[in-house]
């Protein structure tokens, strides 16, 4: 009788133990997806550069809206590679820059491609902290118009620039098991991310300043423009 009770107790304990493990795996099955597609949006703010200082452009007016599409592939439980494609546009106009009564108008359009090596650290069944680093490629279309009295220069240039970025973020799984509710098995999370990029265009105002220096007999030095800067992105992410 004692042996029978011991066997039943042991089997019951093992059943409970195995069931708890299985339940935990089912509850965390959203972490087992190896691919993800995310859509992000947020403000872009240029970092410090001599170009921005020289032409007196203001941060708040050069702030542009960024849209980003990203694909992520997990290599292991904590390591992933993400490829992001993004676009932003910025514009500002300043008066009395080099001479009283002049005006300087800058517009930039930027398309960038950024691969990132990421480290994902789950904090709970719902939250994941991540950080990453990677190179960047920027295709920049720059429109700079300068006017002083009857003098009017229109400089339109295209630049190909390589840079480096680092990022940190937090991810929140708010829809872990959509299949239970009759949807496709695509767990969904929200993302809040900060990224800083350094992508420097050397002597970005060379053509414009060559014309100004030649006409006004000035000796202004060329200035570099960092088309990277700060990104704060809010996004939604589908895991499959």
N, C-alpha and C positions, 0 to 999 in steps of 0.2 A: 504493500500500500504506500509506504514511504517513498520507494523507488519510483512508483507511478506518479506520485505528486511531484517528485523532483524533476522527472522527465517533462511533465506537463508545464511546470514552472519555467524550466529551461527553454522549452519551445516557445512559450508565451513571451518570455524575455527577448529571445532572438527575433520573433516576429515583430514585436514592438520596436526593437532597435533598428531592424531593417526597414520597417515602415517609416520611421522618423527620418532615416537617411534618404529614402526615396522621396519623401515629402519635401525635404530640404532641397533636393536636386530639382524637383518639379518647380518649387517656388523660385529657384535661381536659374531656370532654364533659359531665361532671357540673356544671361551672360554667355551662353554657349554659341550664339550666332557669330559667324566669322566675317561677315560683310555688313557694311552700313553705308547709307546714303543720307547726306544731311544738306539742308538749305539754311543759310545764315544771312543775317542782315544787321547792319549797324553803322555807326559813324566812323569815319576815317579822319584822323587829325595828323597833319604833317609834323614831323619832328624838327629839331633845330637844324638849320642849314644857313650858310652864308647868303645864298640866293634870297631866301625869305627875309633875312635881316636887311640886306642891301636895298631891296625894292620895297621894304616896309609893309609887306603883306601881313595881315592879322590872322591869328590862329582861328578865331571864331568864324571868319568869313571864308577861309580856305577849307573849313570842315565840309566833307562830302559824304554822301550816303553810299555805303558799300553793299553789294550783293555777292554772295559766294556760294558755289556748289562744290561739295566735297564727297569723295568716295574713300572709304576706309576698309582696309583688309587686315585682319588680325594674323600675326605670325605665331604668337603664343598667347597664353592667357593674359599676359600683361603688356606685351609688345605689339604694336601695330604700325602700319604705314598708311598715311593719309595723303591724297592728292587733291589739292584745292584749286579751283579756277574762280577768279574774282574780278570785279570791275568797280571803279569809282570815278567820279568826276568832281573837280573842285574849281572854284572861280572866285576872283577878288579884283577890285579896282582901287587904286590909290592915287591921290592927288598930291602935288608939291613934293615929289620924290627927289629929283635931282636939281630942279630949278623951280622957283615960284611960278605957279600956273601950269605946270606940266601934269600929265596923267599917265599911269601905267596900269594896263589891264592884262591879267594873266588867267588863262583857263587851261587846265590839264585834264586829259582823259587817259586813264590807266587800266590796262588789262594785265593781270598777273597770273602766274602759274607757280604753285608752291607745294612741293613734296615735303612731308613732315614725318620724322621718326618719333613715335609717341610711346609714352609709358602710361598705362592705365592702372590706377590703384583703386579698387572698390573699397568704399568706406562702409557700405551696408548693402542690403539687397536692392536699394533704390538709388543710392548716390555713388558716383565714381568721380574721383579727382584724376586729372591727367595733365601732363606736361610734355612738351616736344620741342624739337629744333630741326631746321632744315634750310636748304637753299631756296632762292627765288629767281624768277625771271619776270621782268617788267617790260611791257611794251607801252611806251608813253608817247602820246601826241600832245605837244605843247604849243599853245597859241599865246604869244606875247605881243601886245600892241602898245606902242609908246607914241605919245603926242606932245609936242611943245610948239605952240603958236602954229605956224604953217607946216612945221616938220611933222611927218607922220610915218612911222615905221611899223610894218606888219611882219612879224617873224613867226613862221609856222615850221616846226621841226618834229621829227620822229626819232626816238631814242630806244635802243635795246640795252637794258641794264640788268646786271646780275647782283644779287644781294644775299642776305642771311637773316633768318627770323627765329624768334623764340616765342613760345606760347604756353599759357596755363589756362585751365578751365575746369568747370564742374558740370557734371551730367546727371540729370534726374530722370529715372525711368518712371513715368506716370501711367504707362499702359503696358504692363509686363506680359500678359497672356491674352492678346486680342482674340485668339482662336476660341477661347471660352465664351466670347460674346458674339460669335458668328462671323468674325472678321478673319482676314488672312493672317497667317502666323508671322506677323511683322511687329515685334515689340517696338514701342515708340518712346523716345526720351527727348527732354529739353536740354539745350546747351547754353551756357553762359561762358564766353571765352574772351581772353585778352591776348592780343598778339602785337609784338613790336618787330618791325622790319627795318633793316638798314640797306638801302639800295641807292647808291650815290651816282648821280650824273655829273661828271667832271666838266667844269667850265660851261655850264648849261646856258649862260647868256652871252657866249663869246660873239656870235654874229651880231646881236643887237648892240653890245658895247663897242665892237669894232666900228660900227657905223656912227654911234654917238661920239666916240673919242675922235674919229676922223673929222666930223663936222664941227664939233665944239672945241677941238684942241684940248681935250681932257685926257686923263690917264687912269681911268677907272680900271681896276683889276677884275678879272673874271671870277664868277662865283659858282660854287657847286650846289646842286639841288638834290636833297634826299627825298625821293618819291615814295619811300616807305613810310615809316612813322607808326602811329598808334591806331590799333583797331580794337573796338569793343563790339563783339558779335553775339547776337541772340539767335538761336536756331532750333530747328526740329530735326530729329534724326530717326531714320527707319533702319531696323536691324533685320538682316535676313541670312 
